[in-house]
Amino acid sequence: MEIRAEGNITRQDFGMAQDHLMKKASTALDQKTPKLLNIYSVMIIGLIIGAIISYFNIGPKIDYKTAFLMWGFMVSIFFIAFKLYKKSLKRLPSDKGIILGKHTFVLDDEGIKEETEQSSSTLKWSGVQEVEETEDMIYVYVDNVSAHFIPKHFFVNEEEVNDFKMVILDKCKNIKSHT
């Protein structure tokens, strides 16, 4: 038994996959982060502490306007840094790397083989944790936020997409599946 999916991964495919994985990662992080540690809560608590310090004249003498300006400046710096961080995560891969271009995925008894012109790897069936299908992709998760992505344009029709996904689910009986 061997099923193949072959095609070119484009910058658009990579961008869609990266956006999807980032959303999944931030959703997982949101679920695991206590609400009190939410950044907005931290900023509000900082503002309240600053107001209390100013009101009771603890520490250096700072009026409310200066404290508010300082707090606004710190919040602005945080958001600028956060936006730059998110932008750096969205860097696109090189044309000469192994991400873009022709990929072949082969499902066999051993696992999922991924081949490019520069590399070849095998993911054993025991390494598959979850399969998720979106409108444009099949994601085969190897960790909570790391996945192989197979664009649906690698397949001729929806039947081939379903066959590919069903083989994975058949080989990995105890995994999560999302469609």
C-alpha positions as MATLAB code, in Angstrom:
seq = 'MEIRAEGNITRQDFGMAQDHLMKKASTALDQKTPKLLNIYSVMIIGLIIGAIISYFNIGPKIDYKTAFLMWGFMVSIFFIAFKLYKKSLKRLPSDKGIILGKHTFVLDDEGIKEETEQSSSTLKWSGVQEVEETEDMIYVYVDNVSAHFIPKHFFVNEEEVNDFKMVILDKCKNIKSHT';
ca = [
       0.000    0.000    0.000;
       1.387    3.360   -0.998;
      -0.398    6.673   -1.491;
       1.351    9.701   -2.984;
       0.654   13.403   -2.939;
       2.929   15.592   -5.016;
       3.088   19.266   -5.893;
       4.771   22.602   -5.335;
       4.549   24.409   -2.026;
       4.189   28.107   -2.778;
       4.770   31.191   -0.640;
       0.985   31.453   -0.334;
       0.779   27.849    0.954;
       3.543   28.560    3.451;
       1.863   31.795    4.597;
      -1.508   30.082    5.108;
       0.110   27.241    7.055;
       2.152   29.621    9.200;
      -0.929   31.738    9.986;
      -2.905   28.631   10.913;
      -0.147   27.264   13.148;
       0.358   30.666   14.833;
      -3.370   30.900   15.583;
      -3.331   27.394   17.014;
      -0.261   28.214   19.133;
      -1.779   31.428   20.475;
      -5.068   29.629   21.204;
      -3.196   26.934   23.124;
      -1.234   29.593   24.998;
      -4.421   31.536   25.822;
      -5.983   28.378   27.252;
      -2.948   27.718   29.450;
      -2.343   31.287   30.621;
      -4.241   32.342   33.758;
      -6.359   35.425   33.098;
      -4.604   37.320   35.909;
      -1.335   37.035   33.985;
      -2.918   38.399   30.849;
      -0.848   41.397   29.687;
      -3.787   43.775   29.980;
      -4.272   42.801   33.603;
      -0.582   43.371   34.276;
      -0.757   46.845   32.717;
      -3.846   47.803   34.711;
      -2.280   46.527   37.933;
       0.845   48.574   37.127;
      -1.296   51.672   36.618;
      -3.105   51.093   39.939;
       0.174   50.564   41.812;
       1.581   53.727   40.235;
      -1.511   55.675   41.266;
      -1.290   54.340   44.855;
       2.402   55.228   45.082;
       1.701   58.732   43.792;
      -1.333   59.208   46.073;
       0.481   58.189   49.264;
       3.668   60.014   48.233;
       5.716   56.810   48.420;
       9.004   57.040   46.543;
       9.843   59.891   44.201;
       7.313   62.694   43.828;
       5.564   62.161   40.483;
       2.330   63.866   39.570;
      -0.489   61.953   37.908;
       0.132   63.457   34.463;
       3.774   62.365   34.469;
       2.858   58.899   35.780;
       0.228   58.540   33.069;
       2.692   59.648   30.368;
       5.305   57.191   31.639;
       2.749   54.378   31.713;
       1.559   55.271   28.191;
       5.147   55.306   26.958;
       5.846   51.860   28.466;
       2.656   50.413   26.954;
       3.557   51.892   23.548;
       7.050   50.376   23.707;
       5.554   47.002   24.630;
       3.112   47.023   21.702;
       5.775   48.143   19.222;
       8.086   45.364   20.434;
       5.238   42.830   20.256;
       4.336   43.851   16.686;
       7.996   43.606   15.623;
       8.209   40.167   17.230;
       5.083   38.948   15.410;
       6.396   40.391   12.140;
       9.698   38.554   12.569;
       7.795   35.284   12.929;
       6.183   35.803    9.536;
       9.428   35.814    7.570;
       9.122   33.924    4.339;
      11.453   31.067    3.434;
      14.210   31.317    0.848;
      13.635   30.281   -2.745;
      16.785   28.151   -2.419;
      15.704   26.385    0.782;
      13.789   23.153    1.296;
      10.392   24.605    2.213;
       9.264   26.056   -1.113;
       9.119   24.039   -4.304;
       8.368   20.449   -5.194;
       7.378   18.128   -2.342;
       6.314   14.511   -2.487;
       4.468   12.902    0.411;
       4.281    9.107    0.423;
       2.172    7.128    2.885;
       3.387    3.558    3.350;
       3.553    0.931    6.084;
       6.529    2.660    7.714;
       5.039    6.145    7.994;
       4.852    9.434    6.082;
       7.796   10.106    3.801;
       8.436   13.677    2.669;
      10.855   14.210   -0.191;
      12.232   17.362   -1.790;
      15.163   17.849   -4.150;
      17.421   18.558   -1.143;
      16.025   16.281    1.578;
      14.146   13.170    2.498;
      12.557   12.318    5.844;
      10.231    9.750    7.333;
       7.745   10.416   10.101;
       6.878    7.128   11.756;
       3.204    6.532   12.405;
       3.864    6.620   16.153;
       5.012   10.253   15.766;
       1.664   11.484   14.455;
      -0.362   13.201   17.173;
      -3.237   14.810   15.303;
      -4.675   15.326   11.831;
      -6.535   18.486   10.946;
      -8.208   19.395    7.686;
      -8.991   22.970    6.675;
     -10.392   24.354    3.464;
      -6.954   24.430    1.822;
      -4.677   22.088    3.795;
      -4.196   18.856    5.658;
      -2.055   19.289    8.781;
      -0.287   16.279   10.267;
       0.782   17.351   13.758;
       3.949   15.959   15.307;
       3.612   18.187   18.378;
       1.074   20.653   19.771;
       2.078   23.423   17.348;
       4.358   21.742   14.802;
       2.938   20.048   11.744;
       3.623   18.872    8.236;
       1.209   20.650    5.913;
      -0.032   19.199    2.661;
      -1.846   21.666    0.398;
      -5.035   20.263   -1.093;
      -3.959   21.380   -4.555;
      -1.559   18.381   -4.424;
      -4.643   16.193   -5.015;
      -6.761   15.794   -8.132;
     -10.071   15.690   -6.282;
     -11.723   15.551   -2.861;
     -11.780   11.743   -2.975;
      -7.957   11.666   -3.051;
      -7.868   14.095   -0.100;
     -10.203   11.816    1.871;
      -8.222    8.675    0.946;
      -4.978   10.328    2.083;
      -6.505   11.421    5.373;
      -8.215    8.067    5.982;
      -4.948    6.157    5.562;
      -3.343    8.353    8.219;
      -6.301    7.892   10.565;
      -6.327    4.143    9.917;
      -2.599    3.825   10.705;
      -2.891    6.043   13.803;
      -6.016    4.875   15.591;
      -5.617    6.889   18.809;
      -5.118   10.384   17.409;
      -7.349   13.446   17.252;
      -8.903   14.325   13.917;
     -10.459   17.681   13.010;
     -12.214   18.396    9.742;
];
